[in-house]
């Protein structure tokens, strides 16, 4: 045996083992150095929402808001307008400093109202120094500057400076992306802004985001004008010669903006995210090459609703610092992630240190794991499945260097609300064709009732509902109106022996009708509004809130509508037009506001309506009855049948529909309420953050409707 050769071989083996172990440790250190993510964002178009907020994720997919989704920096202190939007956050080239830029703007003043941006710098992500750069005041010949939007920052190693780039619009010219360098302390811009990208289509370009990959600078941006969406231009140089790759990269047909790209830690994968702003949601996509993107929305969770923001990798030390500053025990317990929990309805009392977890029907409370967030800097005991059937369970929590806290947490079956998310003005229908129930609500949660689409949900038992998707989208399906999709109603009717479904809806304060062969659509709009103007003699109110009813005695169908007044007209045989000579005003009394609902029982025609304003906690339902589907309506004493229940935190109960179980004298009322528990604290916003509930409705021996008690528990699954 050659001892020298053996010795050399052993040395090589030891060297290989050492090298392998060192490589593993080095990789481990690299991952630890970039082990989490910080999401900087704002939340909406109200001034209170136009401020910088932070969220944390440890995997790039699951995010938890810091500071209870409240601002981490005061917009009033850092901006000239009192609001900031579109925050972009960047780690400095030295790894020690952080930079943020944001649009200095309050949208309520108009989309062409701002001329400035905010520059911020920090060495700990907690304390920030800020400066305002007003482009119009700083530079000459900016008299026709209309807006300064969505600034971002990138380090330019060629000049060892931070380049700030943003979009500007001058006069009637399209928005263009410009750049300038920041000064040494990141408090101002140097030199005259230069145009960064020259669009070959000369279309508007906004919301730029540059990421460097494989020797190329990839500029993602939103186009406007001749087609809208996210495109990309590529260059070998940071500041010039960008070449457009002329195709849309968003994976949706909905309107989008605010593209943000980041690389996953320890991976070659990139995330492209963007704001689907007309639908009130974010979409996440994944790519290995920044060219082909796959939707990963089902893998992503957030306990907040962001608008245009950016994500930056952070270290474990930085994560713990942020958690210690802005994450609390109440955030942990309120952020229970078990999918059985109705997330919008968790009730937290930070004074008494109690939490109420409402859970879906069928949840096993004897062995239930709330699914509290598992940030590595957070400790919570007990872990896993716990018996909640006997009452509250005491949990102890520790976050970073904060003191330990104890919370009493309870869980209970709540079937109300029946839909996940914000919906309102529910219409319910039973389909003889499918033997299912269908809910047709207003899509809610949009500031100022600004939703533009309708969905439907199906159920066999009135408790478990399936989302059947969008059935009418104003932007795609309706030519005569593009805003304010409200308060639909629907009916099933046989036409020449075939079931047809007629869907009446409000859009832009007019009433339209769409038709389908199936209760879940697709529905086709008639092409014009059915009700487009005020009835004769009516001086106020709105043409909204349709209700459709077929008289079982005659087979005739009627359409009801009105805010401030109740109108009725006979529908023609085609169900998409009315007999204009039959229009009649039948307002029952001064309590009538809106939301007519008509049904027939035991020889009586019942008329239900809502009083007060939907933004009021006193929004409620009253009723009357008649011998005819067109009135006159008799209003009985004590006709208030559904109203708030403050002891249970239930407010704003109204705009209802009614369903009879086929073949039975069994009735249920479907209505909306304020979000519980937050609605009562939201002011006017409670009126467009509503949720759908179902409770039983009963009659006395004289046919009077008994007072309905709105509940959290809801109803048991029905059996037809």
C-alpha positions in Angstrom: 0.0 0.0 0.0 1.2 3.5 -0.9 1.1 5.3 2.5 1.7 8.7 0.9 -1.2 8.2 -1.5 -3.4 7.0 1.4 -2.4 10.0 3.4 -3.1 12.3 0.5 -6.5 10.7 0.0 -7.4 11.1 3.7 -6.4 14.8 3.5 -8.6 15.2 0.4 -11.5 13.5 2.1 -11.1 15.7 5.2 -10.8 18.8 3.1 -14.0 17.8 1.2 -15.9 17.2 4.5 -14.6 20.5 5.9 -15.6 22.3 2.6 -19.0 20.7 2.6 -19.7 21.6 6.2 -18.4 25.1 5.7 -20.6 25.5 2.7 -23.6 24.3 4.6 -22.9 26.6 7.5 -22.3 29.5 5.1 -25.6 28.8 3.4 -27.3 28.6 6.8 -25.8 31.9 7.8 -27.0 33.4 4.5 -30.5 32.1 5.1 -30.5 33.4 8.7 -29.3 36.8 7.5 -32.3 36.9 5.1 -34.9 34.8 7.0 -38.0 36.9 6.9 -39.8 39.6 5.0 -41.1 43.1 5.7 -44.2 44.3 3.7 -44.6 48.1 3.6 -48.1 49.2 2.3 -51.0 51.6 2.7 -54.6 50.5 2.9 -57.1 52.7 0.9 -58.3 56.1 -0.4 -59.6 57.5 2.9 -57.1 59.9 4.4 -56.8 57.7 7.5 -55.8 54.9 5.2 -53.1 56.8 3.4 -50.2 56.1 5.7 -47.4 53.6 5.9 -48.1 50.2 7.6 -45.9 47.2 8.1 -46.5 43.5 8.0 -44.2 40.5 8.6 -43.8 37.1 7.0 -41.3 34.3 7.6 -41.9 32.5 4.3 -43.0 35.2 1.9 -46.5 33.7 1.7 -48.2 34.3 5.0 -48.2 37.9 6.4 -49.3 39.3 9.7 -49.9 43.1 10.1 -47.8 44.9 12.7 -49.2 47.5 15.1 -52.8 46.1 14.6 -52.6 47.3 10.9 -52.3 50.9 12.1 -49.7 53.3 10.8 -46.1 52.9 12.0 -45.2 56.4 10.8 -47.5 59.5 11.1 -48.4 60.8 7.7 -49.2 64.2 9.2 -45.6 64.5 10.5 -43.7 63.5 7.3 -45.8 64.8 4.4 -47.1 68.1 3.1 -50.6 66.8 2.3 -51.2 64.8 5.4 -51.2 61.5 3.5 -48.7 59.1 1.9 -49.3 56.3 -0.6 -47.3 53.7 -2.5 -44.4 53.1 0.0 -41.3 51.5 -1.4 -38.7 50.1 1.0 -35.0 49.2 0.3 -32.1 47.9 2.2 -29.0 50.0 1.7 -25.9 48.7 -0.1 -24.0 48.7 3.2 -26.6 46.4 4.7 -27.0 48.8 7.7 -29.4 51.5 6.5 -32.9 51.4 5.0 -34.6 53.8 2.6 -38.2 54.4 1.9 -39.9 56.7 -0.6 -43.7 57.4 -0.9 -46.2 59.5 -2.8 -47.1 62.7 -0.8 -50.8 62.7 -1.5 -54.3 62.7 -0.2 -56.5 61.2 -2.9 -59.6 63.0 -1.7 -58.0 66.2 -3.1 -57.9 64.7 -6.6 -55.7 62.4 -8.6 -53.9 65.5 -10.1 -53.4 67.2 -6.8 -49.9 66.2 -5.6 -46.5 67.5 -6.6 -44.2 66.0 -4.0 -42.7 62.8 -2.7 -41.4 61.8 0.8 -37.9 60.4 1.3 -37.1 58.5 4.5 -34.0 56.9 6.0 -33.5 54.6 9.0 -30.8 52.4 10.6 -33.2 50.2 12.6 -36.6 50.1 10.7 -38.2 51.7 13.8 -37.1 55.4 13.8 -37.2 57.3 10.5 -35.8 60.7 9.4 -37.9 62.2 6.6 -37.8 64.9 4.0 -40.3 66.3 1.5 -39.2 66.9 -2.1 -41.7 69.1 -4.0 -40.8 68.7 -7.7 -42.8 71.8 -8.8 -41.1 74.0 -6.2 -37.6 72.6 -6.6 -37.2 72.6 -10.4 -37.9 75.4 -12.9 -40.4 75.0 -15.8 -42.8 72.8 -13.8 -45.9 75.0 -14.0 -47.9 72.4 -15.9 -46.9 69.5 -13.6 -50.1 67.7 -12.6 -48.9 64.8 -10.4 -45.9 62.9 -9.0 -46.7 59.3 -8.3 -45.2 56.1 -6.9 -41.5 56.8 -6.3 -39.0 53.9 -5.8 -35.3 53.6 -5.1 -32.5 51.4 -6.3 -28.7 51.6 -5.6 -26.6 52.4 -8.7 -23.1 50.8 -8.1 -21.7 52.6 -11.1 -22.0 56.0 -9.4 -22.4 54.7 -5.8 -25.6 56.6 -5.3 -29.3 55.9 -4.7 -31.4 56.5 -7.8 -35.0 57.6 -7.2 -37.5 57.0 -10.0 -41.1 57.9 -10.3 -43.8 58.9 -12.7 -44.9 62.5 -13.6 -47.6 63.9 -15.7 -47.3 67.3 -17.4 -50.4 69.0 -19.0 -52.0 66.7 -21.5 -49.0 64.5 -21.9 -49.1 60.9 -20.7 -47.5 59.9 -17.4 -43.8 59.2 -17.9 -41.1 57.6 -15.6 -38.3 59.9 -14.6 -35.2 59.5 -12.4 -32.8 61.5 -10.3 -30.1 60.7 -7.7 -30.6 61.3 -4.0 -28.0 63.2 -2.1 -25.6 61.6 0.4 -28.0 61.8 3.4 -31.1 60.9 1.4 -32.8 64.1 2.2 -33.1 65.6 -1.3 -32.6 65.0 -5.0 -29.5 66.1 -7.0 -29.5 67.3 -10.6 -32.5 67.7 -13.0 -34.9 64.7 -13.4 -34.4 62.8 -16.6 -36.8 60.5 -18.4 -35.9 56.9 -17.7 -38.1 55.0 -20.1 -39.4 56.0 -23.5 -42.5 54.1 -24.4 -42.8 53.2 -28.1 -46.5 53.6 -27.8 -46.3 57.0 -26.0 -48.8 55.6 -23.5 -48.9 56.4 -19.8 -46.4 54.6 -17.7 -46.7 54.5 -13.9 -45.8 52.4 -10.9 -42.3 51.4 -12.0 -40.4 48.7 -10.2 -36.8 47.7 -11.1 -35.2 44.4 -10.2 -31.7 43.4 -11.3 -31.3 39.8 -12.5 -28.7 38.0 -14.6 -27.0 41.2 -15.7 -30.2 42.9 -16.7 -32.4 45.6 -15.2 -36.0 44.6 -15.4 -38.4 47.6 -15.2 -41.9 46.5 -14.4 -44.6 49.2 -14.9 -48.3 49.8 -15.5 -49.5 51.0 -18.9 -52.6 53.1 -19.2 -54.5 54.3 -22.2 -54.5 51.9 -25.1 -54.9 48.8 -23.0 -54.1 48.6 -19.3 -51.9 46.3 -17.3 -48.3 45.4 -16.3 -45.5 45.2 -18.8 -41.8 45.0 -18.6 -38.8 46.8 -20.3 -35.3 45.5 -20.0 -31.8 47.1 -20.2 -28.2 46.4 -19.5 -27.9 49.9 -18.1 -29.8 51.2 -15.1 -30.5 54.6 -16.5 -31.0 54.2 -20.3 -31.9 52.1 -23.3 -34.8 50.1 -21.9 -36.4 47.9 -24.5 -40.1 47.1 -24.1 -41.2 43.5 -24.0 -44.7 44.2 -25.4 -47.0 41.8 -23.5 -49.0 41.9 -20.4 -47.7 40.0 -17.4 -50.6 40.2 -14.9 -52.5 36.9 -14.6 -56.0 38.4 -14.4 -58.3 40.3 -16.7 -59.2 42.7 -13.8 -57.7 46.2 -13.5 -54.3 46.1 -11.7 -51.6 48.5 -10.6 -48.6 48.8 -8.2 -46.4 45.9 -9.4 -43.8 44.8 -6.8 -41.2 42.1 -7.4 -39.0 40.4 -4.8 -36.9 37.3 -4.6 -37.7 34.5 -2.1 -35.0 33.9 0.4 -32.7 30.9 -0.4 -34.5 30.4 -3.7 -34.2 31.2 -7.4 -38.0 32.0 -7.4 -39.4 35.6 -7.7 -42.7 36.9 -6.6 -44.6 39.4 -8.7 -47.5 40.9 -6.7 -49.9 43.6 -7.7 -52.9 45.5 -6.5 -56.2 44.3 -8.1 -57.6 47.6 -7.0 -61.1 47.4 -8.4 -61.7 44.1 -6.6 -60.1 45.1 -3.3 -57.5 42.4 -3.3 -53.9 41.6 -4.0 -52.7 38.9 -6.4 -49.4 37.0 -6.0 -47.6 35.2 -8.8 -44.4 33.2 -8.9 -41.7 33.0 -11.6 -38.2 31.6 -12.1 -37.3 33.8 -15.0 -39.3 37.0 -14.6 -41.1 36.2 -17.9 -43.5 33.4 -17.1 -45.8 33.8 -14.0 -48.1 31.4 -12.1 -50.8 32.5 -9.8 -50.2 31.4 -6.2 -53.1 33.2 -4.5 -54.3 30.1 -2.7 -50.9 29.8 -1.0 -50.9 33.4 0.3 -52.6 34.7 3.4 -52.8 38.2 4.9 -54.8 39.5 7.9 -55.0 42.9 6.3 -56.0 44.4 2.9 -53.0 46.2 1.3 -52.8 48.7 -1.4 -49.7 49.4 -3.5 -46.7 48.3 -1.4 -43.3 46.5 -1.5 -41.6 43.6 0.2 -38.0 43.5 1.5 -36.0 40.6 3.0 -35.0 41.1 6.6 -32.8 39.2 9.1 -34.0 37.4 12.2 -32.6 40.1 14.4 -34.5 42.7 12.4 -37.7 40.6 12.5 -37.4 40.3 16.3 -36.8 44.1 16.7 -40.0 44.8 14.7 -42.0 42.2 16.6 -40.9 43.6 19.9 -41.8 47.1 18.8 -45.1 46.6 17.0 -46.4 43.0 17.6 -48.4 42.4 20.7 -50.0 39.5 22.5 -53.4 40.7 21.4 -52.1 40.6 17.8 -51.2 36.9 18.3 -54.5 35.8 19.7 -56.5 37.9 17.3 -54.6 36.4 14.4 -55.7 32.8 15.0 -55.4 31.2 11.6 -57.5 28.1 11.7 -59.7 28.2 8.6 -62.8 27.3 10.6 -62.6 30.6 12.4 -64.7 33.5 11.0 -61.7 35.9 10.8 -63.7 39.1 10.4 -65.7 38.4 13.6 -63.1 37.6 16.2 -63.9 39.7 19.4 -60.9 40.9 21.4 -61.0 42.7 24.7 -57.5 43.9 25.6 -58.5 45.2 29.0 -60.1 42.0 30.2 -57.7 40.0 28.1 -60.3 37.8 26.5 -60.8 36.6 23.0 -64.0 35.1 21.4 -63.4 32.9 18.4 -66.5 32.3 16.3 -66.2 29.1 14.3 -68.1 27.5 11.5 -70.8 24.9 11.8 -69.4 21.4 12.3 -66.2 22.4 14.1 -65.1 20.0 16.8 -64.7 22.2 19.9 -63.4 19.3 22.0 -60.2 19.1 20.0 -59.7 22.5 18.4 -56.4 24.2 17.5 -56.9 27.9 16.9 -53.8 28.1 14.7 -52.0 31.0 16.4 -49.1 32.5 14.4 -45.8 30.7 14.7 -43.3 33.5 14.4 -40.0 32.2 15.9 -39.8 35.2 18.2 -43.3 34.3 19.7 -44.1 31.7 22.3 -47.6 30.7 23.1 -48.8 27.9 25.4 -50.7 25.5 25.3 -50.0 24.4 21.7 -52.0 22.2 19.3 -55.6 21.0 19.9 -57.4 22.0 23.1 -60.8 21.3 24.5 -62.9 24.5 24.2 -66.3 22.7 24.8 -66.1 23.4 28.6 -65.4 27.1 28.4 -62.5 29.5 28.0 -58.9 28.2 27.8 -56.1 30.2 29.4 -53.1 30.9 27.1 -49.8 32.5 28.1 -47.8 34.5 25.5 -44.3 35.9 25.2 -43.0 38.1 22.4 -39.4 39.1 22.2 -38.4 41.2 25.2 -42.0 41.9 26.2 -43.5 40.8 29.5 -45.5 37.5 29.5 -49.3 37.9 29.2 -52.2 35.6 29.8 -55.5 35.6 27.8 -58.7 33.7 28.3 -59.8 32.4 24.9 -63.2 30.9 24.1 -64.6 29.4 20.9 -68.3 28.9 19.9 -70.3 27.8 16.8 -71.5 31.0 15.0 -73.4 30.3 11.8 -73.9 34.0 11.3 -72.6 35.6 9.2 -73.4 32.9 6.6 -70.9 34.2 4.0 -67.2 34.8 4.5 -66.3 38.4 3.7 -68.4 41.5 3.3 -71.7 41.3 1.4 -75.0 43.1 1.8 -78.6 43.5 0.5 -79.1 39.8 0.2 -81.7 38.3 -2.1 -82.5 34.6 -1.7 -84.0 32.2 -4.2 -84.9 28.5 -4.2 -84.3 26.8 -7.6 -86.7 24.0 -8.6 -84.2 23.2 -11.4 -81.3 22.5 -9.1 -83.0 21.9 -5.7 -80.7 24.4 -4.2 -80.9 27.8 -2.5 -79.0 30.8 -4.0 -77.9 34.0 -2.4 -77.5 37.1 -4.5 -75.9 39.9 -2.5 -74.2 43.2 -3.1 -70.4 42.8 -3.0 -69.4 45.0 -0.1 -66.3 46.2 1.5 -65.6 49.0 -1.1 -65.3 52.6 0.0 -68.5 54.5 -0.7 -70.4 51.4 -2.1 -68.1 51.5 -5.1 -68.3 47.8 -6.0 -68.7 46.9 -9.7 -69.6 43.2 -9.7 -72.1 40.6 -8.4 -71.6 37.1 -7.1 -73.8 34.2 -6.2 -73.6 31.5 -3.6 -75.4 28.1 -3.5 -76.5 25.9 -0.6 -78.6 22.8 0.1 -79.2 23.6 3.8 -79.0 27.4 4.2 -75.9 27.0 6.4 -73.1 25.8 4.2 -72.6 28.0 1.1 -70.5 27.5 -2.0 -69.1 30.6 -3.8 -70.3 30.2 -7.4 -68.2 33.2 -8.6 -69.0 36.4 -10.4 -72.2 36.4 -12.4 -72.4 40.0 -13.6 -69.4 42.3 -13.9 -70.3 45.8 -14.8 -67.0 46.5 -16.5 -67.3 43.4 -18.7 -71.0 42.6 -19.0 -72.9 45.9 -18.8 -72.6 48.6 -21.5 -74.8 51.3 -19.9 -73.3 51.5 -16.3 -69.9 50.9 -14.8 -70.3 51.8 -11.1 -72.3 51.2 -7.9 -73.3 47.5 -8.3 -76.0 47.3 -5.6 -79.0 45.4 -4.3 -80.0 42.6 -6.7 -83.1 40.5 -6.8 -83.8 37.3 -8.8 -86.6 35.0 -9.8 -87.1 31.6 -11.4 -89.8 31.3 -14.0 -90.8 28.8 -16.6 -90.9 30.1 -20.1 -92.2 27.6 -22.7 -91.6 24.8 -20.3 -87.9 25.8 -19.6 -86.7 27.4 -16.4 -85.3 30.9 -16.9 -83.7 33.1 -14.3 -84.2 36.9 -14.3 -81.7 38.9 -12.4 -82.6 42.6 -11.6 -79.8 44.8 -10.3 -78.9 48.4 -9.5 -76.0 50.0 -11.4 -75.2 53.8 -11.4 -78.6 54.4 -9.7 -80.5 52.7 -12.5 -82.1 49.3 -12.6 -81.2 46.7 -15.2 -82.0 43.1 -15.9 -79.9 40.1 -17.0 -81.1 36.6 -18.0 -79.7 33.1 -17.6 -80.7 29.4 -18.1 -79.1 28.6 -14.7 -79.3 30.3 -11.3 -75.5 30.5 -11.1 -75.3 32.1 -14.5 -73.7 33.1 -16.7 -76.2 36.0 -17.0 -76.6 38.2 -20.1 -77.6 41.8 -19.6 -80.5 43.1 -21.7 -78.4 46.0 -23.0 -80.2 48.9 -21.5 -81.6 49.9 -18.1 -85.1 48.8 -17.3 -85.7 51.7 -14.8 -83.7 54.8 -15.7 -85.7 57.8 -14.5 -87.8 58.9 -11.6 -91.5 58.2 -11.6 -94.0 61.0 -12.1 -94.6 63.0 -9.0 -91.5 61.8 -7.2 -89.1 64.7 -6.4 -86.4 62.9 -4.3 -84.9 59.5 -3.7 -83.1 57.1 -6.0 -84.0 54.4 -8.5 -82.4 51.5 -6.7 -83.2 48.4 -4.7 -85.4 46.3 -7.0 -87.5 43.4 -5.8 -89.3 40.9 -8.1 -92.4 38.9 -7.1 -94.7 36.6 -8.9 -98.3 36.4 -7.6 -99.2 32.7 -7.0 -102.9 33.6 -7.6 -102.6 35.1 -11.0 -99.1 34.2 -12.3 -98.4 37.9 -13.0 -94.9 39.2 -12.0 -94.2 42.6 -10.5 -91.2 44.8 -10.1 -90.8 47.0 -7.0 -88.1 49.6 -6.5 -87.2 52.9 -4.9 -85.2 54.8 -2.2 -87.4 57.4 -0.4 -90.4 56.0 -2.2 -91.9 52.5 -3.0 -92.9 52.0 -6.7 -94.4 49.0 -8.4 -95.0 48.1 -12.0 -96.3 45.0 -13.8 -93.6 43.1 -15.7 -94.5 42.2 -19.2 -94.5 38.5 -20.3 -90.8 38.9 -21.5 -89.8 39.8 -17.9 -87.3 42.3 -19.2 -89.7 45.2 -19.7 -92.5 46.8 -17.7 -96.0 48.0 -18.5 -95.3 51.7 -18.2 -99.0 52.4 -17.7 -99.0 50.3 -14.6 -96.4 52.2 -12.6 -97.8 53.1 -9.2 -96.4 54.7 -6.0 -97.4 52.7 -2.9 -95.1 54.1 -0.2 -96.5 52.6 3.1 -95.6 55.4 5.5 -92.8 57.8 6.5 -90.7 55.0 8.0 -90.0 53.7 4.5 -86.4 54.2 3.3 -85.5 51.4 0.9 -85.2 47.7 0.4 -88.7 46.4 -0.5 -89.4 42.7 -0.1 -92.7 41.1 -1.1 -94.0 37.6 -0.4 -97.4 35.9 -0.2 -98.7 33.7 2.7 -102.2 32.5 3.5 -104.1 35.0 1.4 -102.0 38.0 2.4 -99.4 39.9 0.5 -96.6 41.0 2.9 -94.4 44.0 2.3 -91.2 44.4 4.2 -88.9 47.5 4.0 -85.9 49.1 5.8 -86.0 52.3 7.7 -83.1 54.7 8.6 -79.8 54.8 6.7 -77.7 51.7 6.1 -74.9 53.5 7.9 -77.0 53.8 11.0 -76.8 51.3 13.8 -80.6 51.8 13.9 -81.2 50.5 10.4 -84.1 48.1 10.8 -86.9 46.2 9.1 -90.7 47.0 9.3 -93.6 45.4 7.5 -97.2 45.9 6.3 -99.7 43.8 4.4 -102.2 44.1 1.6 -104.9 42.2 -0.2 -103.2 43.0 -3.5 -99.6 42.9 -4.8 -100.0 46.6 -5.7 -101.3 47.9 -2.4 -102.8 49.7 -0.6 -100.5 48.6 2.3 -101.9 48.4 5.8 -99.3 49.1 8.4 -100.0 47.3 11.7 -99.0 48.6 15.1 -95.7 47.3 16.5 -94.6 46.5 13.0 -90.8 46.6 13.8 -89.7 43.0 13.2 -85.9 43.2 13.0 -83.6 45.6 14.8 -80.2 46.0 16.6 -79.2 43.8 19.5 -76.6 45.8 21.4 -76.0 43.2 24.1 -74.6 40.9 21.4 -72.9 43.6 19.4 -75.4 43.3 16.5 -76.2 46.6 14.7 -77.5 47.9 11.4 -79.9 44.9 10.7 -81.8 45.5 7.5 -82.3 45.2 3.7 -83.7 41.7 3.8 -85.3 39.0 1.7 -87.4 36.1 2.8 -87.4 32.4 1.9 -90.0 29.7 2.5 -88.9 26.1 2.7 -90.6 24.3 -0.2 -93.7 22.5 0.9 -93.6 23.8 4.5 -94.9 26.7 6.4 -91.3 27.3 7.5 -89.8 30.8 6.9 -86.4 32.5 7.2 -85.3 36.1 7.0 -82.0 36.9 5.2 -80.5 40.3 6.1 -77.3 42.2 6.5 -75.8 43.7 9.6 -72.7 45.8 10.4 -69.5 43.8 10.7 -69.3 42.4 14.2 -67.4 43.5 16.3 -65.8 46.4 14.4 -68.8 48.0 12.6 -70.1 50.0 15.5 -66.7 51.8 15.8 -66.3 52.5 12.0 -68.6 55.4 11.5 -70.0 55.7 8.0 -67.7 52.9 6.8 -69.9 50.5 8.7 -72.4 51.1 6.0 -70.2 49.4 3.4 -68.6 46.8 5.5 -71.6 44.6 6.1 -72.2 40.8 6.4 -75.1 38.5 5.6 -77.1 36.6 8.2 -80.1 34.2 8.4 -82.5 33.8 11.2 -85.9 32.1 11.5 -89.1 34.2 11.0 -92.4 33.1 12.6 -96.0 34.2 12.5 -98.7 34.4 15.2 -102.2 32.9 14.8 -103.4 36.0 13.1 -100.7 36.1 10.5 -98.7 38.9 12.1 -94.9 38.5 11.9 -93.3 38.0 15.2 -90.3 40.0 16.3 -87.1 38.4 14.9 -84.2 38.1 17.3 -81.0 38.5 15.4 -78.5 35.9 16.6 -74.9 34.9 16.4 -75.7 31.2 16.4 -77.9 31.5 13.3 -80.1 28.5 12.2 -79.5 24.8 12.1 -79.0 23.2 8.7 -82.5 22.7 7.2 -83.8 19.5 5.6 -86.2 19.9 2.8 
